[in-house]
């Protein structure tokens, strides 16, 4: 093939490639406006909102967890609650659920952080609030966490 024929052949190939690209790009205008559903992350551990609102939030507020020097004053660690003067139970529920470890419920930060270290709890900058595993408020937290379902 001569140089001129080679150039013409190359130009034809480029023209065909550009035309094909143009057709592909034109088709993008008619793409589906809905995105595909994201892949599922597996099972979800569901906790009772009603039980949280009636039992757990009053315990957290009663212990002072939502005060401005603790979790009500912004994120402390990974946990934030709405401030006492501006309660948002739905927000607090979502935040509390993030403190539950479904794969290992008994090690959930919501249970370990407020429990005194001598009772098996974890270190907590805000101090301990439950000094017995039999404390009725601690039992209520444990019961709520364990009552979730997959």
N, C-alpha and C positions, 0 to 999 in steps of 0.2 A: 504494500500500500504506500503510495507516495505521500509526501508531506502535506500537500493540499487536501488529499482525500482523508488523511489522518485528522487534520484540523476540522474538516467538515463533519467527520464521524464524531469527534469529541464534542463539537458544538451541538450536534443533534442529541447526543446523550445528555448534555447539560440542559438543553431545552426540554427534553422529556422529564428530567428530574425536577426542574423548576415547575413544570406543568403539574406533575404528580403532587409536589409539595403544595402548590396552590389549591388543588382539589382537596387535599387533606385539611388545609387551614380553613378553607371555605366550609367544610363540614363541621368545624368547631363551633360555628355560629348556631348550629342546630343541635348541639350537645344537650343532653338531659340537664335540666336546671336543678335536679335533686342529686345530692351527693349520696354515694352508697353509705349504708349504715356502717358505723365503725365496728370492728371485730369485738365480739363479746369477751369480757374479761373473766369469764367463769361465773361461779355462783356468787350471790350477794347475801350477806348476813343482814337480816332485817330486825330492827329493834322497834319496840312499841313507842310511838310518839305520844300517845295518850298517857301511858305509864310515866314517860319522861316528864310530861307537863304537870302531872298531878303529884308525882312522888320525887323524882330525881332532881328536877330544877329547884324545888324548894330546899332540898338538902344542900345542893351546891351553893345556893344563895345564903342559906342559914349558916354554913361554914365560912362564909365570906369569900368564896372562890371568885365571885363576880365583882368584888370591890375594886376600886381604881388602882390600888397598889398590888393587885394580884392579876387574875386573868380578865377582869372587867376593864382594865386600863389599857388593853392592847394585848398583842400576842406575847405570852411569856412561855418560852420554849416553843411548843407547837400547839398550844391550846389558848383559845380566846373565847370569852363569853361576853354577852351584851352587858352593859353597865346597869347597876340597880335602878337608876332613874329612867332608863330607856330599854326596858326588857323586850327582847325579841326571841320568843320561845322557839320558833322555827330555826333561827340561826343557832341558838344554843344547842338544840337537838342535833343539828348537823355537826357542830363542833364536838359534842360529846361522842357521837358515833365514830368520829375520826380517832378517838382515844380508846377504841375497843379493837382488840386484835383477835379476829374470829378464829384464826388457826390455833391460838393459844389463849383462850379467854382469861385464864387466871393470871396471865402476865400483862394484861391490858393496862396501859398507863392510867386509865380512869380508876382502876382498882389499886394499882401499886403505888402511885404517887402520894395519895393522901393517907396511906397506911403507914404507921410507924415502922421504922426499920427493924426494931426488935420483934415485930410481929410478922416480919417477912416482906415488908414494903420496900420501896425504892427511895433513894435520896430525892428530896423535893425542896427546892429553894424556898418555898412558901411554908415549909414546916409540915408537921404531921397533924392530922385531925382525928384519926381513929387509932386508939391504943389497944384495941381488942378486936379480934375477928368476930366477936359476938355483938359488937356495937350495933344497935338496931338500924342506924343510918347506913353503916357499912354493909350490913346484911341486905338492905334494900338495894344498894348499888350492885352488889353481887347478883342478887336475884334478877334485877333488870338486865344486866349483861348476859346472864346465863339463859334468860327466857327468850332470847332472840331465836330466829329460825332461818334456815337456808331457803 
